[in-house]
Amino acid sequence: MSVKFGIDRLLADAELRRPLEGKRIALVAHPASVTGNLTHSLDALIAAGLNVTSAFGPQHGLKGDKQDNMVETEDELDPVYNIPVFSLYGEVRRPSGQMMSTADVFLFDLQDLGCRIYTFVTTLLYLLEAAHGTGKEVWVLDRPNPAGRPIEGTLLVPGQESFVGAGPMPMRHGLTLGEMGRWFIQHFKLDVPYRVIEMQGWQPDGPGFGWPESRIWINPSPNAANVNMARAYAGTVMLEGATLSEGRGTTRPLEVLFGAPDLDAKAVLAEMQRLAPHWLDGCALRECWFTPTFHKHAGVLCNGLMIHAEGSVYDHHAFRPWRLQGLAFKAIRRLYPDYELWRDFAYEYEFERLAIDVINGGPALRDWVDDAAAQPGDLEARAAPDEAAWAEAVKPLLLY
């Protein structure tokens, strides 16, 4: 059976649309917000006769043209429909009262990657919080989690919240955004008329392991180029807090475990295999060379390891990208004890904490990497109970 996403079900079923009649509607969308025939959701909803009075763009913008973190998008007027397009990654990240006043129902139609740090998760929370107690409705037009159901990583530590850490969830959360909205409402005790337009036929453990093979992949952000990236991202995103290249400035960003001009990738791989061989399961790692055209190490030849979480080498339930990336850091630290590994710069509007700690929702992973005596079992002992607790907490909220 072919999979129908939330937007497709809403457009196909007049009964689902009936509660929207006579109401002003806002759409939260980006370039991957398309129907099964690749019509953008904004065009499709207006063509269906709905009264869309505003639109919102998250990080990277409604058009998805902004390349990097902390590159902001301005508000604008849509040139075709003459409605305001508000940026939730510009002057504000939380919708203002004036923005909220432009609609009665907010349709949230963003393609996610299933990772806590991917900011669309936080944008959903901020919209729900802005709607709290106002009577404004929020509907999530649900889409797949392309990383599937596996859960991985330590829970964000209270007090470590940020735009890349909405709450005490693990790095790889295993939920769709429709399900995540249910958790936000329960966890933060929000008073919002909330509805999920569920997908039809989505099987997270079926062919594609999260991403239906029948659907075309469209980048939800500029560096999310394919399903391999979506699977690896819960690990490789940590490179944003390191001095190592994550492959930005190449055609395969965030699909490498690292790249640097002054590291021996084969030696790092051998050390990883020595330290925790089972953490390398589920994928293939291949030595690679690249010269970034921009960003870290621009114009300099880098040696690295490419992740292949795809094809016949991929084992969905064995692949653990967060552990894999942590292990790469650990191996580098052991081989190069004085290597300047952690990047000290402003990250997602956090100026005090180290970026790697902001990304991980606390210092646990960095402390483990930097502690010469710490073994893989120590990180496992820290993460496994958190993963089990999250799985138990969200079990009643799953829709598929």
N, C-alpha and C positions, 0 to 999 in steps of 0.2 A: 504494500500500500504506500502511495506517495505521501510525504509529510506535508501537512498544511501548517504554516506558521500563524500566529495570532492575527496578523494583518490580513492574511488571505481568508481566514474564517470570518472576520468582521465584515469584509467586503462581500463575501458570498452569502451571508445570512442576514436577511432584513430584520429578523427577530432580534438578533444580537445588536443591531444598530438602532432599534426602536427607542431605547432609553436616551439616545443622543438627540432625538428630534427636538427642535426648538431650543437647543442648548448651544452656547458658544464653546467651541472646542479649540484646545491648544495641542500641538504635536511636538513632542521631544524626539528629535531624529538626527541622523547623520547619513553618510553616503551608503551605508549598508542597510538602511531602512528602506527596503524594496519589497515588492510583491514577488510572487513566484515567476511572473513574466518580466521582472526587472523594472517595473514602473516604480518610481519613488513614491513612498507612502503619502507625502504631501499632495502630489498630483492625484494619486488614486483616491484619497479621501475626499478631496474637493470635487473630483469627477463623479463620485458617488452621491454628491448632493449634500454633504455634511457642511455645516457652517463653521469652517476653520477660521478663527479670528486672530491667531498668533502661532508662532513656531519658536522653538528653543533649540539651540545647538549646544552640545556639551564640549569637552576638551577636543581640540582639533577643528571645531566648528561644524556647522550644519553641512558645509561643503567638504569638510575633512582635509583642508589644504594646509593646515598648520603642522609643521614637521615635529617639533620637539616639546619637551616640558617647559612650562612657563612662557610659552609663546601665545599671546592672548588674541582673542577674536573680538571685534567690535560689534555692537548692535547695528542692525541695518533694516531697510525696508525691502521686502521681497519685490523684485521688479515686475514679476508676472501677476501676482495676486494682491499686491499692495497691502500686505499685512506686516506687522512688525516681526522681525526675527531677532529674538533676544539671545545674547551670549551668556552661557553659564560658565564661561572660562574667560572672563575679561574683567570688567569693573567689579563683578560679583561672581561668586560660585554658588551662593544660595539665591534662589529666586526672591526678588523684592516684592513687597506688597503691591506695588504698581504693576509689576509683571503678572502677578497672580490675579489681578483684577481684570485681565483681558480675556478670561475664559471661565467657564463653569466646570468643565471636564478636561482633564489633562491626560492625553494618550501618550504613553511612554513606550517608544518603539526602537530601542537601541539593541544592536547586536553586541553581546558581551563576550569575554574570553574565559570566564569562570575563575578569575583570579582577584583576590582582595584588592590588590594595588591598582587594577584597571579602573580608572576614575569614574566610569559610568555607574558603577555600584554605588559610590558615594553620592553621585548626582541624584540617583533615585532616592536615597535617604533624605537628602536636602529638600527634594520636592515634596516628599511625604511630610517632613517637618514643617515646611511652609504651608501645606494644606491642613495641618493639624488644627482641629477646632474651628475651621472656617466653613465647613460644609462643602468645600470644593472636592470633587471626585478625582481619584487617580485610577486610571486603568492601565495595566501593563499588557501590551500586545506581545505575547510571549514568543521567545525565540530560543533556539537550542543553546546549551552550554557545549561548545565544541571540544572542551577538554573532558567532557563526560562527568560521571559520578565520583571518580576517585577523589579522596580528601587527603590533603597533605600540608604539613607545616604546623608550627606552634601558633596558639591563639594570640591575637594582639593583646598586649598587656594594658589594663586600664590606665588611663593617663597618657597613652601613646597614640591616641587618635589623631588623624590627620586627613587630608584630602585623599590620601592613598591608604587610609585605614579607618573605615567607617565605624568599626565596632569589634568586639571580641570574636572574630572569626579567623579561621586558618587561611594561609596563603591560597591554597587551592580548595575552594569551598564546595564544589560539586553541585551547586544549585543553578537553576535558571533564574533570570531576574524576576519573573513572576513569583517564584518561590521565595526569593530573597526579600521581596517586598512584604510577604507574609511574616517572615522572621523579623524584619524591622518593626512592623506594627506590633507584634507580640513583645519583642525585647524592649523597645523604647516606649511601649504603652501609648501608641499614637491613636488619636481619634480621627480617622479618615475613612470616608466611604471608598472602599478599595475593591477592585475587581480585576481578575486575571482572565483575559481571553486566551484560553489554553490552546496549545498546539494540538493537532489531530495526527496521531500515528507516529509521534516521536518516540523512538526507542533508544534510550541512552546507551544500552549495551548491544544494540543491533548493529547492522553494517555501518561502518563509519565511526562507531564508538562515540557518538555525540553529534557529529556533523553528518547529516543525511547525504548519502552519495548522489542523490538526485538534485541537490541544490548547488548552484554556482556560488563560489566563495567571492565575496566582495570585501575589500579591506575596511574594517570598522574604524581603523586609524591608519595613518600613513605607513607605519612599520609592521602592521599585522597582515603579512602578504599571503598567508596560506595556513592550512590546518596544522602543519608541522610546527609552525611558530606558535600557534594557539596551544598546542600540547606542551611545548618546551617553556612557555612564557613564565609559568609559576616558579621556574628556576632562573632562567636567563635574565629576568627583569632585575634580579639582584645586582647584575653587572652595572646597572645605572648608579649604584652606590659605590662602585669600585673604579680604580684607575684603568682597569682592563677594558678593551673595546668589546661592546656587545654587537659589533658589526654594523652600527649606524654608518652611513656613508658607503654602504655596499648594497647589493640587491637582495641580501638574505639577512637583514638585521634580526637580532634576538633569536637566531637559530644556532648560534655558536656558544660554547661553554666559556670561551674567552678568546681574545686575540691581543697580542702584545709584541713589540719588536725585540724585547729582551728576555723572552721566556722560551724554553725548549718544550714544545707541546708533547712530543713523544715521551720525554722524561716525566712530565706531569701526569700523562695517562698511565704510565707504568707505576707511578707512586699511588695513584687512585686505585689501581687494580690491586696493589699490595695492601692498602689500608682497608678497603671495604668493597671487595669485588662484586658482592650482590647488589650494591647500590648502583651498579652500571647496567643492571638488567633492563630488558624491555626495549632497548634501542641499540643503534650502532653509532659509534663515535669514529670520526675520520679526521686525520690530520689535514689541515688546510692552510692556505696562505692568502692574505688579502691586503690591499692597500686602501684604507678608507679615503673617500674623496672629501669628506668633511667630518666634523666631530672629533672624538679622541684619536690621537695618532694619525691625523689627516696627512696624507701624502707619504706615509712611512709604511714599509712592508711589515706586516704582522704575521706571526705564527700562531695557530690556534687549533681548536678542535670543533668540528661541525657535528651537530646532533642530527641524527636521522630517526625520528619517531614516526615512521611511516613504512608502508609496504610490508614485505614479509618479515622484516626484522622487528616490527613493532609488536609489543605485548602490552595491551592496554592496562592490565591490572598489575603488571610488574614494573612499569615505567614510573619512576618517582623523580621528577625534575628538580624539586626543591632539595632533596638529599644529594642528587647528582651535582647540582651547582655548589652546594655547601662543601661537598667532597673535593671539587676542583679547587676551591679557595684553600681548603685544608692542605691539599697536596702542594700547592704553590707556596704556602706559608712554611711547610716543612723543608722544601727544597731551597727556598730563597727566604731565610728567616727575617732579613731586614728589608724585604720588598715593601715599598709604599703601596699597600693594597687598597686602603680605604680612601675614597674621594671626599675631600672636605670642601663642600660648596652648598649654596642654598638649593634645597630640593623641594619642589612642590610647596613653596612658601613657608618652609620650615627652615629657620636660620640658626637655631641653637644646636639641634641634635645632628649627629652624623647621618648622612643620607642612608647608609646601610641599615641603621637602626630604625629610621622612619619607614623604610621599605619593609622591614621585618616585623614592625610593630613592637620593637623592644630590642635590647642588646644581646639576647641569648645566642643567636647564631654567630655574631661577631666575636663574642667572648669565647665560644667554643673553638672557632678557627684560630684565635690568637693564643689560646692556652696550649702550650706545647705538650702538656701532660694529658689533655683531653682526647679521648678515643671516640670512634664512631658510635660505640654503644652508649656513650654519654648523651649525644644528641638524640639518639633513638629513644632513650629513657625520658627525655624532655618532651619530645614531639608526640610519641605514640599515645599517651594518655589524653593529650589535647585533641588529637584526631578522633579518638574513640568518643570523647565527650561531645564533640561537635556532631558526629554522626548520629548519636543518640538524641541530641537536642533537636535536630532538624527532621528526623524521621517522620513525625506527624505532619510536617508541612509539605512533603513531596507530593507533586501533582501527577507524576508519570512513573 
